[in-house]
Amino acid sequence: MCGKIIITLSIFFLITSFYHYNNVSDKVILEVGKITITEYELEKNLDLFLSDLYRQKSRTPADTDRVAFLNSFIDRAYFLADACEIGYDTAAEINKWVESMAHYVVSNPRGLLAGKMKEQGTQMKNFDTVIAQAHIKCNAAAMTVFESHLKNRSIRWFDQNEITSTLFSYSQKNTELHITIGEFMEYYNTLPLSKEISTMAELQSYINSFVYDRYAWVEAGELGITKEMKFVLDKNNYRNDVMWAAYEKKELKAGITVADDELHNQFESMQDSFSRATDVVVSAFQFRDKRAAMMAVMNIKAGNLAPIDNNLHPNYRHKVVNYKQAFFSDSIKYAVFAMKGNGVMMPVAFDGNFIVIKKESEQGRRKITLEEVQRDLITQITAEKLLYKKAQRLEQLKKKYTLTNKIDYQKYIKRSQDKKG
């Protein structure tokens, strides 16, 4: 239902669904249908919204911003209530993503388990010790199957008869556990942070990570971390985020189309207002996995090109590219010419690699073409239609579901005024 949806959520947003806010109040302040939202969840989302607004606009949020957020937060509760009635709250795929994130915030090196151990002054087993004591045994036949998929670059998809094969076994608390290819791939495919497995050594690394994750989860359960109020509320908050993303795509965005005449009318109304360069000078870098490409973006922004010099594309070193020339894909070319000023473009997938492009300069001016802005115009028109569709659906939902609203608006406006003072 929502595999690709979750990937679109930023890693910052995923992680802050569990971190960021310390004051916990389980007082219910919103009820719509089966949805109940606590004061803690509201205040956490409000603070994240205000922080994001400040980063984007570099100004102190006004009371009107706070009120607008609170109203939109209530509106979203209606959509979440409808999502629950449809069955999103119990959908297996959504639960997989929620559990994966819950495991991640527990088991990562700076996660909840490490924090709790440090707080208690308890010595925590390091990664290597856990792996050594697990006595991992890989199934040679299943590893051969995996290796064949690596050669075909198709590790995301296995046949039904393959996924039931045991990939490895390990020991945990005097019990031997057997993990199938299917169970391992479910873990891997829903990881919040991962790189594409391309070698058997990388496969072994992820198998080790799986074992450590399961160890950390059991330890966290025994310490009571997964039953703490904050953890439970954070998990519920994240589930709502995932449900909303899935519901918006499947129930609201689905069916929205843009006709050719709409597209052309929109283009004709704005084409004389915009111009683009005729030529750009670029350097392009290529990487096997996205994580390395993201690191390259950081290096380029810092002016440190030495670590990625070997990744420089042989055909694109300080290369002049005309807007009529072929340049990777059309979508990549259009994105480069659309960049305002010089800079670096975020990684894009192309021909089995991730491409990072550094725009160094531009020259000449010309009118934009429909092909260049077609995708953006479709996005814009679709967004306008989505807003209209949301408004219509919201009107229906407000008649269908009863709202219990105990939000103290003055509390949050007062908090803003206190900060000003």
N, C-alpha and C positions, 0 to 999 in steps of 0.2 A: 504493500500500500504506500509506503513512504520512504523507501530506501534512499532515493536521490534527494528527497526533501531535506532529510536531516543533514546531509553533507553541505547543503547551502547555508545552514546556520553557522555563524562564525565560531571558531574555537573559543574566542574570548567569551562569547555569549553562552556557549555550552558550559564552560568551566564556572562562570559566575552564577550559573543556575544553582550551584552548590556552595559557592564561596561568597565572599564580599560582605555579608551582613551578619552581625553577631547578636543583636538584641532579638530575642525570640518571644513572640506572643502568639498563643494558639487561639486567641479570641476570634471567633468567626464574625466577619464584617460584611460578607456578601454570600447570598445563597440564591442560586438560580437552578431550578430543576435538581439534578443530582450533584451539581457543582457547589462546593463550599470553599470559600477562600478566606484565609486568616489575615489578621492584621500584619503579621510578619511577612507574608507573601506580598501583600499590597505594598508595604513600605520598601521592601527589597526591590521590587519592580520599579517603584517610583524613583528610588535613588539611582538605579541603573539608567533609567530614562533621562534623568536630570544630568547625570555624568556624561552620557552620550551626547546630549544636546549641547552641553558646554564644550565638548571636544569638537563638535561639528561647526558650531557657530561662534565659539570663543566669546560668549557673553553669559552673564548670570541669568539663569532661568527666571522668568517673571511668574507672578501668581496665575496669570492666564495660561501659562504653559502647564502649571500643576493641575489646574482645573480641567484643561483639555485632556491631559493624561488620565485623570481619574474618570472622566466621562467615557473615554475610549476603553479603559480597563473594564468598566461595567458592561459596555457593549460587547467586549470580547467574551465576557462571562456568559452572555446569551448564546453566542456561537458555540462555546464549550459545552453548554448544557445540551444543545442540539447534537453535538458530536457524541456525547455520552449516550443519548437516546439511540443514535444510529449504531453505536457499538465500538467507537474508536477507543474508549477507555479500556476495553478488554481485548482489543486486536493484538494478535500474537506478535506481529512485526513491530508495533509501537512498543510493546513490553520489552522486546529484545533490545531496542535502542535505549530505553530508559534504564534497564538493568546494566547494560554495558557502561553507560556513563556513571552509574552508581558504583560499579566495580572500579572504574578508573579513578574516581576521586578518593577511593579508599586505598588503592594499591600503588598509586604513583609515588615516586620517591619523596615528594613533599605533601603527600596526601594525608587523609584523616588518621590512618593507622599510625604512620610515622609521628604525627603530631600528638596522638594520644600516648604513645610509648614514651615520647620525650617528656610529656607532661607528668607522667607517672614515674619517670626516672628508670624505666625498664629498658634493658638491652634488647634491641630488636635484631632478629636474624637478618644478615645481609643477603642480597640476591644470590650470590655464589653458594652460600651455605645451604640455603633452601633448595637450590637445584641439585647440589651434591647429595643431600639427604633424601631427595625424591627418587633417586635411582631410575631415571627415565629410560625406557626401552622402546625404541622405534621399531615398527613393523616393516621389515625390508620390502615386502611386496607392495605395501601401501606407499612407501617412500618412492618406489619405482614408478608407481602410477602418478604420484605428485611430480616427479622429475619429468615425466613425459608431458605433463601439462605446462611445466615451466618452459620446455623447449618450444611448445606451441603458443606460449604466452596466453594461456587460457585458464589461469588458476582460479578465477572467480566462479567457474562453472564446472561441475562434475556430474557424471551420469548417476542415476538413482542407485545403481548397483555399486558404484564406487563410494558414495558418501556413507554407506553402512559399514565399510571396512574399518577396522581398528587401525588408527594411525600410530598411536603410541600408548604406553601405559606408564603409570608412575605410582609411587607410594605416598600416602598422606595419612598421618596419625595411625600407622599400622594397618592401613587398608590399601589394597591395590586397586587403582582406578583405571578403566580402559576408555580411551577417548577416540571416537570415530572421526573420519575425515569430515563428515557433516557437522559434528559438534565443534571441531576446531575451526572450520570455515565460518560457522556462525559467529564464533568469537572474533575471528579476524575481520570479517566483513562489517562488523558493527563497532569496531574500535574507533573512538573519537580521534585518535592520532595514529596514523600508520603510514608506511611506505609500501610500494608495490614489491612483493617478494619476487626476486629475479634469480636467486641462487639457492642451492640446498643449504648453504650456511645460514642464509637469512631465514629460511624455513625453520631451521633448528633454533635460531634466536627467538622466533615467535612462539615456538613450542615451549621454550624455557619461560617466556613471558606469561604464557597461558598458565603454566604450573605455579609460577609465583603469584599470579593474580588470584588463583583459587586458594592458595595458602593464606594470602592476605585477607581474603574475604572471610574465611573461617575464623581467623584470629580476630578480625573486627567484630564478628558476631559474638564471639566469646567475651569480648570486652564491652559489649553492649552498644557499640558505636552505631550499628544499623537500626537500633531501636530508640536512639536519642531523638527528642522532639525536633531539633533543628534538622537532622538528617532526613527524618520522615517528611517534614514540610518542604525541604529543598527538593526531595525526590518528587513530591507531588507537584511542586511548582514546575519542575522540568518536564514532568509528564504532560502538564497543561500546555507548555511551550511546544512539545512535539505534536500533541493532538491538534493544536491550533494550526500548525504548519501543514499537517496532513489534511485537515478539514478544509482549510482555505484553498489548497490546490485541487482537491478532489470534488468538493461540493460547490465552490464559488468560482474558481478560475476555469474549471472544466466547461467546455461548450462555448467559451468566449472566442469569437473569431473577428477578423478584420477584413472587410471587403476591399477589393482593388480600388473602387471609387473613393472610399473613405481614405485610403492611403494616399492616393494622388491629390485629393483635395487638401489634405493636411500638408503635403509637401509643397504644393503650389502656394499655400498661404505663408510659408516661411522661407522658401529657398533664396529669396533676394536678401534676406537678413544675415546670411551666413556665408563665409568663404573658408577655403582650406588652402594649404600650401600645395604647390605643384611638385615640389621635391622635398625629401627629408634625408638626412644623413643618420644612419643607424649602425649599431653593432649588435649582433645577435649571439646569444649563448644557448647551448642545448644541454639538457640533463636527462639522465635516465629516470629519476624519480622526482616527485613534486617537492619533497622536503629539501633536497639539495637545491632545487630551483628557487625555493623561498629564501634559503640562506644566501643565494646569489643576489637576490633583490636587495637584501640587507647590506651585502658587501658593496654593491654598486652605489647605493644611497650614501654609504660611508666613504665612497671614493677609494675603496680597497679592491682593486681588480686583480691583483696578483694571484689570489687563491683560485680564481676561476679562469685564468688565462688559457688553460688547456681545453676549456669548454667553449671557447670562442668558435663560432661557426666559420668554416674556411671561406665561405662565399660572402660573408657579411662582417667585415672588419672595416669600420668607418666607411661604409658603403652608401653611395648616393642612390636613392630609389625614387623613381618617378611614379606618379599616381596611376599611370597607365601600364606600368610594368607588373609582371607576376612577382609576388612576394609572399612566400609560404601560401596561406589560404587568403581568399578575399576578405574574410572576416578579420583576420589578423592585420592585413594591410589597412583596412578601413579604421581599425582601432588605433593604429599608430598615427595615421593622418589626423585622427580626431583629438589626439593628445594636445592639450594646451601648454605650449612651451616645451622645454626639454625635460627629460625625466626617464623613468624606467617603468615598463609595463609589467603587470603581474603575470606570473607564468601561465602559458596556454598550452594545451596538448596539441601535438602535431606529429603525425607519422611515427608514433611509438615513443616520442620524447616529449619533454616539457621545454618550451622555448621561452627565454627571457630576452626582451628587446630593450635596448638603451637608445632612446632618441637623443641625438646629439645636437642637431640643428635643423632648420627648415628654410626654404626660400620660395619666392614666387607666390602669387595669389590667384585663385580661380573660384568659380561658383561651385557649390557642392552638387553632387549628383544624387539621384534618388537611391541608387544602389548603396551608396555610402551610409545613408541615414535610414534606410528601410527598416532595419532591425530596431533601431531606436524609436522610430515612429510607431511601429507595431507595438512596442513595449508601452509607449505613451498612451496610445489609443486604448490598448488593453487595460491599462491601469485606470483610465477614466471609466471604462465600462465596468470594471471590477468594483469601483467605488459606488457606482449606481446600483449594481447588483447587490452589494453588501447592504446598502440602505434599504432596498426593497425587502431583502431577506430579514433584516433586523426588525423592520416594522411587523413582519409576520410573527417573528419569534417573541416579540414583546407582548403579543396577544396570546401566544401559546403558553409561555412560562411566567410564573410569578416570581418577582424580584423582592428579596428582603435585603435592604440596603442600610447598614449601620455605620457607614463611613462618616467620620467627623471631618467635614471639609475644612472647617476653621482650624483644626489641629495642624493641617499641612500648610495652610496659608500662613498661619501664625509662625510655623517653623521657618518659613521663608522670610517673614518680616523680622524675626529674631536674629537671623543671620545678617540681615541688612543693618540691624542696629549694632 
